[in-house]
Amino acid sequence: MGRAFAAGLAVLAALTGCTVQTPDGEGERRSPVHIELPSGTPAPDRTPARGGGAPSTAPAPDDDKPSAAPAPPRVLWSRGDTGRDVRELQARLRQVAWLFEGPTGTYGEQTERAVSGFQGKRGLPRTGRTDAVTWQRLVRMTREPGRWDLYLMGGQQADPPDARCRTGRVLCIDKTSRTLRWMIDGRTVSTMAVRFGSQGTPTREGIFSVYWKSRDHVSTLYDSPMPYAMFFSGGQAVHFSADFAARGYAGGSHGCVNVRDEQAIAELFAQVRNGDRVVVSW
């Protein structure tokens, strides 16, 4: 009977895939059964060690991966841009003596060079492009430009013409917008920036007419050149001013209407006739 029982136990073990374990070398018994798992069966999850440690199979953190580089500051304006914002940039650069031309409203070579110099002086990358960091630094160092800081060298829009300019041939001069319109029968032929007399010698206002033209005139009172002079009230005339061309609205005349664009005044001089009206208004 003992042999039959042992044989039955062996058959049972073969059918279940289990093997009977004998005592180990130190006399302790192991589990009576050892389960053989089929090949490819996943092992059960390993539990953390006593004390709450992480499972030994968890991936180690990757501390060697480099951090992402910060994004460069956004570029606001660069070479080729135009507009009012560029004028403000140029006006502020003039305040800190990095730019001496304009403002022109066009981001050209001189503006690019001025921005690059300003950046280098402050330890910023010398790109010549005005980015947000460069602009914020410049704003902190300067004041808000006024209208005539922005249009120091002209370029401003003309206001609507005075009603008295809408008929005939008229030099329509506006002290508010500092512009001269050359008008024929209500149509504007040309427009240019002009400068007026200083407080002590103001330009007269009213309706006048051109009574004398002098191409290469020189003032007998101030001994100063007055090319393309078109006299309309005593010694006051519309004429080209080299000082206005160089200094813009930083200066003033002795009562004359100064034009800074020599080509524009030359063309105007050729078209205006003696007897054409001159309207000077605010």
Secondary structure, 3 states (H helix, E strand, C coil): CHHHHHHHHHHHHHHHCEEECCCCCCCCCCCCEEECCCCCCCCCCCCCCCCCCCCCCCCCCCCCCCCCCCCCCCEEECCCCECHHHHHHHHHHHHCCCCCCCCCCECCHHHHHHHHHHHHHCCCCCCCCEEHHHHHHHHHHCCCCCHHHHCCCCCCCCCCCCHHHCCCEEEEEECCCCEEEEEECCEEEEEEEEECECCCCCCCCEEEECCEEEEEEECCCCCCEEEEEEEEECCEEEEECHHHHHHHHHCCECCCEEECCHHHHHHHHHHCCCCCEEEEEC
